[in-house]
Amino acid sequence: MKNRAFRLSLLAVASASIISVSCNEAQSASTPASQPKSEGSGISMAYVHSDSLLAKYELHQMYKSQLEEKAKEIESELQRRSALFQENVANFEKSAGSMSQAQIQQEQMELQQLQQNLMRYRDERGQELADEEQGLNELIMADMDSILKIIQEREGYDFIFSYGPASELLLANPAYDITDIVVKDLNEAYQKNKASKKED
């Protein structure tokens, strides 16, 4: 028996807003030659493909795999417990005819307790996964905010938008796409942090 409560809502991670909007009025109007400006406005802007970024960010992929594996383990255990409960119910139904009323009531109480334990396990593990997923979302957002601020200051962007299924940006010129730059910086920072932890 599969329970959808244990299927990870990974689309929620992929559709999370990755928007960093900042204006630096004190900054010069000049921008790198490789990055176009809005014509006649002197405003420098760029955007990031949220889905593509998450798919290429190594830390996100690592945690996503861990959560998927944990979800499978919990679902497997839930199926095992559900099968055991159904087996107990079937045994009770077979032997109920030969039981006294007191025995029947006792068996029913025990089955109710087993059912409650099963539901509690489902709810607790489901909440545990939801909490871990939320923590992953917050970690990824913090990483991206940090990197986007660095890129913004380095390249002189006034705006950096998110471009994806959940964003309000409908169309965008590919010349403004900095997804690969953000992915590169994120993965370099992740690898550097991982190497630093190994040294410690």
C-alpha positions, 0 to 999 in steps of 0.5 A, spaced: 500 500 500 503 506 497 502 512 501 502 519 497 504 522 503 511 519 503 512 521 496 517 527 496 514 534 493 521 535 489 517 540 484 516 544 490 524 545 491 524 546 483 519 551 483 521 555 489 523 563 487 530 564 486 529 572 486 534 577 488 532 584 486 537 589 488 538 596 485 545 600 486 544 607 485 551 609 487 554 604 482 556 606 475 552 606 469 557 602 465 557 594 465 561 588 462 561 588 454 559 581 455 552 583 458 547 587 454 543 593 458 536 595 457 536 599 451 536 607 453 535 605 460 542 604 463 540 598 467 543 592 467 539 586 468 540 578 468 536 572 469 536 565 472 533 558 470 530 556 476 529 549 474 536 548 470 540 551 476 537 546 481 538 540 476 545 542 475 547 544 483 551 538 486 549 540 493 541 540 491 542 533 487 546 530 493 540 532 498 535 530 493 538 523 492 538 522 500 531 524 501 528 520 495 532 514 498 529 515 505 522 516 502 523 509 499 525 506 506 519 509 509 514 507 504 517 500 504 517 500 512 510 502 512 508 497 507 511 492 511 507 494 517 500 495 513 501 488 511 502 485 518 496 489 520 492 486 515 494 479 516 492 480 524 485 483 521 484 477 517 486 472 523 481 475 527 476 475 522 477 467 521 477 466 529 472 471 531 466 465 531 470 461 536 471 467 541 467 470 547 465 477 547 470 479 552 475 476 547 473 479 541 473 486 544 480 485 547 482 483 540 478 489 537 482 494 542 489 491 540 487 492 532 485 499 534 492 500 537 496 497 531 492 501 527 493 507 531 501 506 531 501 505 523 497 512 522 502 515 527 508 512 524 506 514 517 504 521 520 511 522 524 515 520 518 511 524 513 513 530 517 520 528 518 521 528 511 517 535 510 521 538 515 528 535 512 525 538 505 524 545 508 531 545 511 533 543 504 529 549 501 532 554 506 539 551 505 539 552 497 536 559 497 541 561 502 546 559 498 543 562 491 542 568 495 549 569 497 552 567 490 547 572 487 549 577 491 557 576 489 555 576 482 551 582 482 556 586 485 562 583 481 558 584 474 554 590 476 547 588 475 541 592 477 536 586 477 537 579 477 530 575 476 528 568 476 525 565 470 521 558 470 514 555 470 513 558 477 515 565 475 512 571 472 517 572 467 514 570 461 519 571 456 526 573 456 532 574 451 537 568 452 543 574 452 541 575 459 541 568 461 546 567 467 544 560 469 551 557 467 555 562 471 551 561 477 551 554 477 559 554 476 560 559 482 555 555 486 558 548 485 565 551 486 563 554 493 560 547 494 566 543 492 571 548 496 567 547 502 567 540 502 574 540 501 575 544 507 571 540 511 575 534 509 581 537 512 578 539 518 
